[in-house]
Amino acid sequence: MRTDLTANFESQMAAQGRAPVQLGVFHFALAGSVYVSDRALGPADGLSQSYQALVENWGALQDLVGDSFEVPTMPTRQMSLTLYNGGASPFSDYFLKEDPENVRFDLYQWFYDLAESDMALIDAFIVQDPIAFDDQNRLISLDLVSLSMRYDARIGKPLTRADFPNAKTDD
């Protein structure tokens, strides 16, 4: 059971008829962070960044099953993300500047009317092969796996404010 959710997030989660909004952030080394969602969101909605409405399909979040002899310390997940790749500046243009493999992607959930600090990090992923382009529909599909796969091993217990109150927010 998660212990890092804010009280505001938990109350919205328990409220009747409320559904969270999914938000994603790609962390490109050269281009910087790119904010995406399935709808356009920004400062008018209470967020500090503008999220582009590029997500066509969030895919399914799946837990990967490891070796049966392995004691899992952190879940390893994967998902496939489909983005709209059209417009004046297609999303795939970022891949011309740097290799997309191993670019970090953070998946969050958030509710309207909550502060940005109430966002819940679902998982940190990295982009992996295959990357599929559908030129007819102007879509790009990315396979994402848990960040721990970058290191070919599971990462230990994640840092939390309760355990490490002086840790940097980015850690």
PyMOL CGO cylinders between C-alpha atoms (Angstrom):
from pymol import cmd
from pymol.cgo import CYLINDER

trace = [
    CYLINDER, 0.00, 0.00, 0.00, 1.30, 3.43, -0.93, 0.3, 1, 1, 1, 1, 1, 1,
    CYLINDER, 1.30, 3.43, -0.93, 2.12, 5.85, 1.82, 0.3, 1, 1, 1, 1, 1, 1,
    CYLINDER, 2.12, 5.85, 1.82, 3.33, 8.75, -0.34, 0.3, 1, 1, 1, 1, 1, 1,
    CYLINDER, 3.33, 8.75, -0.34, -0.07, 10.02, -1.52, 0.3, 1, 1, 1, 1, 1, 1,
    CYLINDER, -0.07, 10.02, -1.52, -1.18, 13.37, -0.14, 0.3, 1, 1, 1, 1, 1, 1,
    CYLINDER, -1.18, 13.37, -0.14, -4.38, 13.61, 1.90, 0.3, 1, 1, 1, 1, 1, 1,
    CYLINDER, -4.38, 13.61, 1.90, -5.93, 15.76, -0.85, 0.3, 1, 1, 1, 1, 1, 1,
    CYLINDER, -5.93, 15.76, -0.85, -5.15, 13.13, -3.48, 0.3, 1, 1, 1, 1, 1, 1,
    CYLINDER, -5.15, 13.13, -3.48, -6.59, 10.34, -1.34, 0.3, 1, 1, 1, 1, 1, 1,
    CYLINDER, -6.59, 10.34, -1.34, -9.80, 12.28, -0.68, 0.3, 1, 1, 1, 1, 1, 1,
    CYLINDER, -9.80, 12.28, -0.68, -10.27, 12.94, -4.41, 0.3, 1, 1, 1, 1, 1, 1,
    CYLINDER, -10.27, 12.94, -4.41, -9.54, 9.30, -5.14, 0.3, 1, 1, 1, 1, 1, 1,
    CYLINDER, -9.54, 9.30, -5.14, -12.29, 8.24, -2.71, 0.3, 1, 1, 1, 1, 1, 1,
    CYLINDER, -12.29, 8.24, -2.71, -14.81, 10.83, -3.96, 0.3, 1, 1, 1, 1, 1, 1,
    CYLINDER, -14.81, 10.83, -3.96, -17.73, 9.59, -6.02, 0.3, 1, 1, 1, 1, 1, 1,
    CYLINDER, -17.73, 9.59, -6.02, -17.46, 10.25, -9.76, 0.3, 1, 1, 1, 1, 1, 1,
    CYLINDER, -17.46, 10.25, -9.76, -13.88, 11.55, -9.71, 0.3, 1, 1, 1, 1, 1, 1,
    CYLINDER, -13.88, 11.55, -9.71, -11.28, 10.21, -12.13, 0.3, 1, 1, 1, 1, 1, 1,
    CYLINDER, -11.28, 10.21, -12.13, -7.62, 11.20, -12.21, 0.3, 1, 1, 1, 1, 1, 1,
    CYLINDER, -7.62, 11.20, -12.21, -5.93, 12.84, -15.16, 0.3, 1, 1, 1, 1, 1, 1,
    CYLINDER, -5.93, 12.84, -15.16, -2.77, 11.16, -16.42, 0.3, 1, 1, 1, 1, 1, 1,
    CYLINDER, -2.77, 11.16, -16.42, 0.22, 13.37, -17.13, 0.3, 1, 1, 1, 1, 1, 1,
    CYLINDER, 0.22, 13.37, -17.13, 3.60, 12.45, -18.55, 0.3, 1, 1, 1, 1, 1, 1,
    CYLINDER, 3.60, 12.45, -18.55, 7.00, 14.11, -18.73, 0.3, 1, 1, 1, 1, 1, 1,
    CYLINDER, 7.00, 14.11, -18.73, 9.77, 13.11, -21.15, 0.3, 1, 1, 1, 1, 1, 1,
    CYLINDER, 9.77, 13.11, -21.15, 13.22, 14.17, -19.94, 0.3, 1, 1, 1, 1, 1, 1,
    CYLINDER, 13.22, 14.17, -19.94, 15.37, 14.71, -23.03, 0.3, 1, 1, 1, 1, 1, 1,
    CYLINDER, 15.37, 14.71, -23.03, 19.02, 15.53, -22.37, 0.3, 1, 1, 1, 1, 1, 1,
    CYLINDER, 19.02, 15.53, -22.37, 19.24, 18.16, -25.13, 0.3, 1, 1, 1, 1, 1, 1,
    CYLINDER, 19.24, 18.16, -25.13, 15.65, 19.38, -25.60, 0.3, 1, 1, 1, 1, 1, 1,
    CYLINDER, 15.65, 19.38, -25.60, 14.77, 19.43, -21.92, 0.3, 1, 1, 1, 1, 1, 1,
    CYLINDER, 14.77, 19.43, -21.92, 11.45, 18.26, -20.51, 0.3, 1, 1, 1, 1, 1, 1,
    CYLINDER, 11.45, 18.26, -20.51, 8.45, 17.70, -22.76, 0.3, 1, 1, 1, 1, 1, 1,
    CYLINDER, 8.45, 17.70, -22.76, 5.06, 17.60, -21.01, 0.3, 1, 1, 1, 1, 1, 1,
    CYLINDER, 5.06, 17.60, -21.01, 2.29, 15.45, -22.52, 0.3, 1, 1, 1, 1, 1, 1,
    CYLINDER, 2.29, 15.45, -22.52, -1.24, 14.36, -21.71, 0.3, 1, 1, 1, 1, 1, 1,
    CYLINDER, -1.24, 14.36, -21.71, -4.38, 13.30, -23.53, 0.3, 1, 1, 1, 1, 1, 1,
    CYLINDER, -4.38, 13.30, -23.53, -5.73, 16.86, -23.17, 0.3, 1, 1, 1, 1, 1, 1,
    CYLINDER, -5.73, 16.86, -23.17, -4.21, 20.33, -23.19, 0.3, 1, 1, 1, 1, 1, 1,
    CYLINDER, -4.21, 20.33, -23.19, -3.55, 21.50, -19.62, 0.3, 1, 1, 1, 1, 1, 1,
    CYLINDER, -3.55, 21.50, -19.62, -1.52, 24.32, -18.18, 0.3, 1, 1, 1, 1, 1, 1,
    CYLINDER, -1.52, 24.32, -18.18, -1.34, 27.26, -15.80, 0.3, 1, 1, 1, 1, 1, 1,
    CYLINDER, -1.34, 27.26, -15.80, -5.08, 28.01, -16.16, 0.3, 1, 1, 1, 1, 1, 1,
    CYLINDER, -5.08, 28.01, -16.16, -5.68, 24.52, -14.70, 0.3, 1, 1, 1, 1, 1, 1,
    CYLINDER, -5.68, 24.52, -14.70, -3.34, 25.06, -11.75, 0.3, 1, 1, 1, 1, 1, 1,
    CYLINDER, -3.34, 25.06, -11.75, -0.22, 23.48, -13.29, 0.3, 1, 1, 1, 1, 1, 1,
    CYLINDER, -0.22, 23.48, -13.29, 3.11, 25.24, -13.66, 0.3, 1, 1, 1, 1, 1, 1,
    CYLINDER, 3.11, 25.24, -13.66, 3.85, 23.64, -17.05, 0.3, 1, 1, 1, 1, 1, 1,
    CYLINDER, 3.85, 23.64, -17.05, 1.83, 23.41, -20.26, 0.3, 1, 1, 1, 1, 1, 1,
    CYLINDER, 1.83, 23.41, -20.26, 0.98, 19.82, -21.20, 0.3, 1, 1, 1, 1, 1, 1,
    CYLINDER, 0.98, 19.82, -21.20, 0.53, 19.14, -24.91, 0.3, 1, 1, 1, 1, 1, 1,
    CYLINDER, 0.53, 19.14, -24.91, -2.47, 17.04, -25.95, 0.3, 1, 1, 1, 1, 1, 1,
    CYLINDER, -2.47, 17.04, -25.95, -0.39, 14.44, -27.79, 0.3, 1, 1, 1, 1, 1, 1,
    CYLINDER, -0.39, 14.44, -27.79, -1.34, 11.16, -26.07, 0.3, 1, 1, 1, 1, 1, 1,
    CYLINDER, -1.34, 11.16, -26.07, -3.68, 9.08, -28.22, 0.3, 1, 1, 1, 1, 1, 1,
    CYLINDER, -3.68, 9.08, -28.22, -3.51, 5.98, -26.01, 0.3, 1, 1, 1, 1, 1, 1,
    CYLINDER, -3.51, 5.98, -26.01, -1.93, 5.43, -22.59, 0.3, 1, 1, 1, 1, 1, 1,
    CYLINDER, -1.93, 5.43, -22.59, -1.84, 1.68, -23.10, 0.3, 1, 1, 1, 1, 1, 1,
    CYLINDER, -1.84, 1.68, -23.10, -2.00, -0.75, -20.22, 0.3, 1, 1, 1, 1, 1, 1,
    CYLINDER, -2.00, -0.75, -20.22, 0.39, -0.64, -17.29, 0.3, 1, 1, 1, 1, 1, 1,
    CYLINDER, 0.39, -0.64, -17.29, 1.71, -4.16, -16.74, 0.3, 1, 1, 1, 1, 1, 1,
    CYLINDER, 1.71, -4.16, -16.74, 3.86, -5.66, -14.02, 0.3, 1, 1, 1, 1, 1, 1,
    CYLINDER, 3.86, -5.66, -14.02, 6.68, -7.76, -15.42, 0.3, 1, 1, 1, 1, 1, 1,
    CYLINDER, 6.68, -7.76, -15.42, 7.26, -11.11, -13.76, 0.3, 1, 1, 1, 1, 1, 1,
    CYLINDER, 7.26, -11.11, -13.76, 10.89, -11.71, -12.88, 0.3, 1, 1, 1, 1, 1, 1,
    CYLINDER, 10.89, -11.71, -12.88, 12.81, -14.87, -12.12, 0.3, 1, 1, 1, 1, 1, 1,
    CYLINDER, 12.81, -14.87, -12.12, 10.92, -17.04, -9.63, 0.3, 1, 1, 1, 1, 1, 1,
    CYLINDER, 10.92, -17.04, -9.63, 14.04, -17.23, -7.43, 0.3, 1, 1, 1, 1, 1, 1,
    CYLINDER, 14.04, -17.23, -7.43, 14.35, -13.47, -7.30, 0.3, 1, 1, 1, 1, 1, 1,
    CYLINDER, 14.35, -13.47, -7.30, 12.91, -11.56, -4.35, 0.3, 1, 1, 1, 1, 1, 1,
    CYLINDER, 12.91, -11.56, -4.35, 11.42, -8.39, -5.83, 0.3, 1, 1, 1, 1, 1, 1,
    CYLINDER, 11.42, -8.39, -5.83, 12.39, -5.17, -4.08, 0.3, 1, 1, 1, 1, 1, 1,
    CYLINDER, 12.39, -5.17, -4.08, 10.69, -2.85, -6.54, 0.3, 1, 1, 1, 1, 1, 1,
    CYLINDER, 10.69, -2.85, -6.54, 8.07, -3.60, -9.19, 0.3, 1, 1, 1, 1, 1, 1,
    CYLINDER, 8.07, -3.60, -9.19, 9.21, -3.64, -12.79, 0.3, 1, 1, 1, 1, 1, 1,
    CYLINDER, 9.21, -3.64, -12.79, 6.51, -2.34, -15.10, 0.3, 1, 1, 1, 1, 1, 1,
    CYLINDER, 6.51, -2.34, -15.10, 6.02, -1.74, -18.77, 0.3, 1, 1, 1, 1, 1, 1,
    CYLINDER, 6.02, -1.74, -18.77, 3.53, 0.10, -20.93, 0.3, 1, 1, 1, 1, 1, 1,
    CYLINDER, 3.53, 0.10, -20.93, 3.09, 1.18, -24.50, 0.3, 1, 1, 1, 1, 1, 1,
    CYLINDER, 3.09, 1.18, -24.50, 2.36, 4.84, -25.16, 0.3, 1, 1, 1, 1, 1, 1,
    CYLINDER, 2.36, 4.84, -25.16, 0.89, 6.10, -28.45, 0.3, 1, 1, 1, 1, 1, 1,
    CYLINDER, 0.89, 6.10, -28.45, 1.44, 9.76, -29.34, 0.3, 1, 1, 1, 1, 1, 1,
    CYLINDER, 1.44, 9.76, -29.34, 0.17, 11.98, -32.15, 0.3, 1, 1, 1, 1, 1, 1,
    CYLINDER, 0.17, 11.98, -32.15, 3.17, 12.66, -34.37, 0.3, 1, 1, 1, 1, 1, 1,
    CYLINDER, 3.17, 12.66, -34.37, 1.82, 15.42, -36.59, 0.3, 1, 1, 1, 1, 1, 1,
    CYLINDER, 1.82, 15.42, -36.59, 1.64, 19.18, -36.68, 0.3, 1, 1, 1, 1, 1, 1,
    CYLINDER, 1.64, 19.18, -36.68, 4.27, 21.77, -37.46, 0.3, 1, 1, 1, 1, 1, 1,
    CYLINDER, 4.27, 21.77, -37.46, 6.78, 20.09, -35.14, 0.3, 1, 1, 1, 1, 1, 1,
    CYLINDER, 6.78, 20.09, -35.14, 6.19, 16.30, -34.91, 0.3, 1, 1, 1, 1, 1, 1,
    CYLINDER, 6.19, 16.30, -34.91, 7.17, 14.59, -31.67, 0.3, 1, 1, 1, 1, 1, 1,
    CYLINDER, 7.17, 14.59, -31.67, 9.66, 12.41, -33.58, 0.3, 1, 1, 1, 1, 1, 1,
    CYLINDER, 9.66, 12.41, -33.58, 11.74, 15.55, -34.25, 0.3, 1, 1, 1, 1, 1, 1,
    CYLINDER, 11.74, 15.55, -34.25, 13.13, 15.11, -30.73, 0.3, 1, 1, 1, 1, 1, 1,
    CYLINDER, 13.13, 15.11, -30.73, 14.60, 11.80, -31.93, 0.3, 1, 1, 1, 1, 1, 1,
    CYLINDER, 14.60, 11.80, -31.93, 16.59, 13.59, -34.65, 0.3, 1, 1, 1, 1, 1, 1,
    CYLINDER, 16.59, 13.59, -34.65, 18.54, 15.45, -31.96, 0.3, 1, 1, 1, 1, 1, 1,
    CYLINDER, 18.54, 15.45, -31.96, 19.19, 12.50, -29.65, 0.3, 1, 1, 1, 1, 1, 1,
    CYLINDER, 19.19, 12.50, -29.65, 18.69, 8.78, -29.46, 0.3, 1, 1, 1, 1, 1, 1,
    CYLINDER, 18.69, 8.78, -29.46, 15.26, 8.12, -27.94, 0.3, 1, 1, 1, 1, 1, 1,
    CYLINDER, 15.26, 8.12, -27.94, 16.31, 4.89, -26.27, 0.3, 1, 1, 1, 1, 1, 1,
    CYLINDER, 16.31, 4.89, -26.27, 16.76, 5.36, -22.52, 0.3, 1, 1, 1, 1, 1, 1,
    CYLINDER, 16.76, 5.36, -22.52, 15.03, 8.75, -22.42, 0.3, 1, 1, 1, 1, 1, 1,
    CYLINDER, 15.03, 8.75, -22.42, 13.28, 8.97, -19.06, 0.3, 1, 1, 1, 1, 1, 1,
    CYLINDER, 13.28, 8.97, -19.06, 9.47, 9.27, -18.90, 0.3, 1, 1, 1, 1, 1, 1,
    CYLINDER, 9.47, 9.27, -18.90, 7.63, 10.00, -15.65, 0.3, 1, 1, 1, 1, 1, 1,
    CYLINDER, 7.63, 10.00, -15.65, 3.94, 9.02, -15.41, 0.3, 1, 1, 1, 1, 1, 1,
    CYLINDER, 3.94, 9.02, -15.41, 1.77, 10.93, -12.94, 0.3, 1, 1, 1, 1, 1, 1,
    CYLINDER, 1.77, 10.93, -12.94, -1.87, 11.03, -11.89, 0.3, 1, 1, 1, 1, 1, 1,
    CYLINDER, -1.87, 11.03, -11.89, -3.52, 14.26, -10.79, 0.3, 1, 1, 1, 1, 1, 1,
    CYLINDER, -3.52, 14.26, -10.79, -7.03, 15.54, -10.13, 0.3, 1, 1, 1, 1, 1, 1,
    CYLINDER, -7.03, 15.54, -10.13, -8.46, 18.85, -11.32, 0.3, 1, 1, 1, 1, 1, 1,
    CYLINDER, -8.46, 18.85, -11.32, -8.69, 21.41, -8.50, 0.3, 1, 1, 1, 1, 1, 1,
    CYLINDER, -8.69, 21.41, -8.50, -5.68, 19.95, -6.67, 0.3, 1, 1, 1, 1, 1, 1,
    CYLINDER, -5.68, 19.95, -6.67, -2.31, 21.62, -6.29, 0.3, 1, 1, 1, 1, 1, 1,
    CYLINDER, -2.31, 21.62, -6.29, 0.54, 20.43, -8.47, 0.3, 1, 1, 1, 1, 1, 1,
    CYLINDER, 0.54, 20.43, -8.47, 2.24, 19.18, -5.31, 0.3, 1, 1, 1, 1, 1, 1,
    CYLINDER, 2.24, 19.18, -5.31, -0.63, 16.68, -4.93, 0.3, 1, 1, 1, 1, 1, 1,
    CYLINDER, -0.63, 16.68, -4.93, 0.41, 14.82, -8.11, 0.3, 1, 1, 1, 1, 1, 1,
    CYLINDER, 0.41, 14.82, -8.11, 1.14, 11.14, -7.60, 0.3, 1, 1, 1, 1, 1, 1,
    CYLINDER, 1.14, 11.14, -7.60, 4.10, 9.61, -9.41, 0.3, 1, 1, 1, 1, 1, 1,
    CYLINDER, 4.10, 9.61, -9.41, 2.97, 6.25, -10.80, 0.3, 1, 1, 1, 1, 1, 1,
    CYLINDER, 2.97, 6.25, -10.80, 6.36, 5.16, -12.10, 0.3, 1, 1, 1, 1, 1, 1,
    CYLINDER, 6.36, 5.16, -12.10, 9.51, 6.34, -13.84, 0.3, 1, 1, 1, 1, 1, 1,
    CYLINDER, 9.51, 6.34, -13.84, 10.12, 4.66, -17.19, 0.3, 1, 1, 1, 1, 1, 1,
    CYLINDER, 10.12, 4.66, -17.19, 12.66, 4.68, -20.00, 0.3, 1, 1, 1, 1, 1, 1,
    CYLINDER, 12.66, 4.68, -20.00, 11.94, 4.44, -23.72, 0.3, 1, 1, 1, 1, 1, 1,
    CYLINDER, 11.94, 4.44, -23.72, 13.00, 1.10, -25.23, 0.3, 1, 1, 1, 1, 1, 1,
    CYLINDER, 13.00, 1.10, -25.23, 12.86, -0.53, -28.65, 0.3, 1, 1, 1, 1, 1, 1,
    CYLINDER, 12.86, -0.53, -28.65, 10.73, -1.01, -30.62, 0.3, 1, 1, 1, 1, 1, 1,
    CYLINDER, 10.73, -1.01, -30.62, 9.57, 2.44, -31.61, 0.3, 1, 1, 1, 1, 1, 1,
    CYLINDER, 9.57, 2.44, -31.61, 6.81, 2.15, -34.21, 0.3, 1, 1, 1, 1, 1, 1,
    CYLINDER, 6.81, 2.15, -34.21, 5.69, 4.85, -36.66, 0.3, 1, 1, 1, 1, 1, 1,
    CYLINDER, 5.69, 4.85, -36.66, 2.30, 4.85, -38.38, 0.3, 1, 1, 1, 1, 1, 1,
    CYLINDER, 2.30, 4.85, -38.38, 2.71, 7.44, -41.14, 0.3, 1, 1, 1, 1, 1, 1,
    CYLINDER, 2.71, 7.44, -41.14, -0.85, 7.07, -42.39, 0.3, 1, 1, 1, 1, 1, 1,
    CYLINDER, -0.85, 7.07, -42.39, -2.40, 8.01, -39.03, 0.3, 1, 1, 1, 1, 1, 1,
    CYLINDER, -2.40, 8.01, -39.03, 0.53, 10.19, -37.88, 0.3, 1, 1, 1, 1, 1, 1,
    CYLINDER, 0.53, 10.19, -37.88, 1.08, 8.12, -34.72, 0.3, 1, 1, 1, 1, 1, 1,
    CYLINDER, 1.08, 8.12, -34.72, 4.18, 6.98, -32.90, 0.3, 1, 1, 1, 1, 1, 1,
    CYLINDER, 4.18, 6.98, -32.90, 4.16, 4.10, -30.40, 0.3, 1, 1, 1, 1, 1, 1,
    CYLINDER, 4.16, 4.10, -30.40, 6.79, 3.87, -27.69, 0.3, 1, 1, 1, 1, 1, 1,
    CYLINDER, 6.79, 3.87, -27.69, 7.52, 0.93, -25.43, 0.3, 1, 1, 1, 1, 1, 1,
    CYLINDER, 7.52, 0.93, -25.43, 8.31, 2.04, -21.91, 0.3, 1, 1, 1, 1, 1, 1,
    CYLINDER, 8.31, 2.04, -21.91, 9.85, -0.06, -19.13, 0.3, 1, 1, 1, 1, 1, 1,
    CYLINDER, 9.85, -0.06, -19.13, 10.62, 0.77, -15.51, 0.3, 1, 1, 1, 1, 1, 1,
    CYLINDER, 10.62, 0.77, -15.51, 13.68, 2.92, -14.96, 0.3, 1, 1, 1, 1, 1, 1,
    CYLINDER, 13.68, 2.92, -14.96, 15.35, 0.02, -13.16, 0.3, 1, 1, 1, 1, 1, 1,
    CYLINDER, 15.35, 0.02, -13.16, 15.71, -1.75, -16.54, 0.3, 1, 1, 1, 1, 1, 1,
    CYLINDER, 15.71, -1.75, -16.54, 18.29, 0.88, -17.58, 0.3, 1, 1, 1, 1, 1, 1,
    CYLINDER, 18.29, 0.88, -17.58, 20.59, -0.66, -15.01, 0.3, 1, 1, 1, 1, 1, 1,
    CYLINDER, 20.59, -0.66, -15.01, 19.67, -4.27, -15.90, 0.3, 1, 1, 1, 1, 1, 1,
    CYLINDER, 19.67, -4.27, -15.90, 18.63, -4.83, -12.30, 0.3, 1, 1, 1, 1, 1, 1,
    CYLINDER, 18.63, -4.83, -12.30, 15.96, -3.81, -9.90, 0.3, 1, 1, 1, 1, 1, 1,
    CYLINDER, 15.96, -3.81, -9.90, 16.66, -0.68, -7.95, 0.3, 1, 1, 1, 1, 1, 1,
    CYLINDER, 16.66, -0.68, -7.95, 16.31, -0.84, -4.17, 0.3, 1, 1, 1, 1, 1, 1,
    CYLINDER, 16.31, -0.84, -4.17, 13.71, 0.85, -2.04, 0.3, 1, 1, 1, 1, 1, 1,
    CYLINDER, 13.71, 0.85, -2.04, 12.67, 4.24, -3.46, 0.3, 1, 1, 1, 1, 1, 1,
    CYLINDER, 12.67, 4.24, -3.46, 13.48, 7.41, -1.55, 0.3, 1, 1, 1, 1, 1, 1,
    CYLINDER, 13.48, 7.41, -1.55, 10.55, 8.85, 0.39, 0.3, 1, 1, 1, 1, 1, 1,
    CYLINDER, 10.55, 8.85, 0.39, 10.25, 12.00, 2.48, 0.3, 1, 1, 1, 1, 1, 1,
    CYLINDER, 10.25, 12.00, 2.48, 9.37, 9.85, 5.52, 0.3, 1, 1, 1, 1, 1, 1,
    CYLINDER, 9.37, 9.85, 5.52, 12.60, 7.85, 5.27, 0.3, 1, 1, 1, 1, 1, 1,
    CYLINDER, 12.60, 7.85, 5.27, 14.86, 10.61, 3.90, 0.3, 1, 1, 1, 1, 1, 1,
    CYLINDER, 14.86, 10.61, 3.90, 13.44, 14.05, 4.84, 0.3, 1, 1, 1, 1, 1, 1,
    CYLINDER, 13.44, 14.05, 4.84, 16.46, 15.94, 3.46, 0.3, 1, 1, 1, 1, 1, 1,
    CYLINDER, 16.46, 15.94, 3.46, 16.51, 14.25, 0.04, 0.3, 1, 1, 1, 1, 1, 1,
    CYLINDER, 16.51, 14.25, 0.04, 16.25, 16.47, -3.03, 0.3, 1, 1, 1, 1, 1, 1,
    CYLINDER, 16.25, 16.47, -3.03, 12.84, 16.48, -4.74, 0.3, 1, 1, 1, 1, 1, 1,
    CYLINDER, 12.84, 16.48, -4.74, 14.38, 15.15, -8.01, 0.3, 1, 1, 1, 1, 1, 1,
    CYLINDER, 14.38, 15.15, -8.01, 15.83, 12.14, -6.15, 0.3, 1, 1, 1, 1, 1, 1,
]
cmd.load_cgo(trace, "trace")
